[in-house]
């Protein structure tokens, strides 16, 4: 597109499997990515630290999205199920 410059801000290496879907939290601090083996990794964008691994059915994670307030992560799976995950800081 004319008048817009695109450039990478950061590159994070995904762990283990192919990256099938991704979601970035609205505040830009969390990144979730899903695999084709039913695993969701959640990490910090700043340094790539893995925060959590979420598992569901052993099918592809087709879509991911954070809620506007950042308290939920929604995942859509190849087997036609949707899961809503709570995102809560642990003290």
C-alpha positions in Angstrom: 0.0 0.0 0.0 1.2 3.4 -0.8 2.1 5.6 2.1 2.3 2.8 4.7 5.6 1.3 5.8 5.5 -2.2 7.2 8.3 -3.7 9.3 8.7 -6.4 11.9 8.7 -5.3 15.5 9.7 -8.7 17.0 10.1 -12.3 16.0 9.3 -15.0 18.5 10.1 -18.7 17.8 7.2 -20.9 18.4 7.8 -24.0 20.5 7.4 -27.5 19.1 4.6 -27.6 16.5 3.3 -25.6 13.6 1.7 -22.4 14.4 -1.9 -22.6 13.2 -3.5 -19.5 14.7 -2.4 -16.4 16.7 -3.9 -13.7 18.9 -2.4 -10.6 20.5 -4.0 -9.1 23.6 -5.3 -5.6 23.1 -2.7 -4.1 25.4 0.0 -5.9 23.4 1.5 -7.8 26.3 0.3 -11.3 25.6 0.6 -13.5 22.6 -1.4 -16.8 22.2 -0.7 -19.2 19.4 -2.4 -22.5 18.6 -1.0 -25.7 17.0 -2.5 -28.3 14.8 -2.2 -30.8 17.7 -4.6 -29.0 20.1 -2.1 -27.1 22.1 -2.3 -23.3 22.9 0.9 -21.5 24.1 0.5 -18.2 25.9 3.6 -16.0 26.2 4.8 -12.5 27.1 5.5 -10.4 24.0 8.3 -8.4 25.7 10.7 -11.4 26.1 8.9 -14.5 24.8 8.6 -16.1 28.2 6.1 -19.0 28.1 3.4 -18.3 30.7 1.0 -21.2 30.1 0.2 -24.2 27.9 -3.5 -24.9 27.4 -4.8 -28.2 26.0 -8.1 -29.2 24.5 -9.2 -31.7 21.9 -6.3 -33.2 19.9 -7.4 -31.3 16.8 -6.3 -28.1 15.2 -6.7 -24.8 17.0 -8.3 -22.9 14.1 -8.8 -19.5 15.7 -7.9 -17.5 18.8 -9.1 -14.1 20.2 -8.6 -12.2 23.4 -11.6 -10.3 24.9 -11.5 -6.5 24.8 -10.8 -6.4 28.6 -8.1 -9.1 28.3 -9.8 -11.4 30.9 -10.7 -14.1 28.4 -9.2 -16.1 25.5 -11.5 -17.8 23.1 -10.4 -20.7 21.0 -12.1 -22.4 18.0 -11.2 -26.0 17.2 -11.4 -28.2 14.1 -13.8 -30.5 15.8 -16.4 -27.6 15.9 -16.0 -26.8 19.6 -15.3 -23.4 21.2 -13.7 -22.9 24.5 -13.5 -19.8 26.6 -10.5 -19.6 28.9 -10.2 -17.3 31.9 -7.0 -15.1 31.9 -6.2 -14.3 35.5 -2.9 -13.1 36.9 -1.5 -15.4 39.6 0.0 -13.7 42.7 
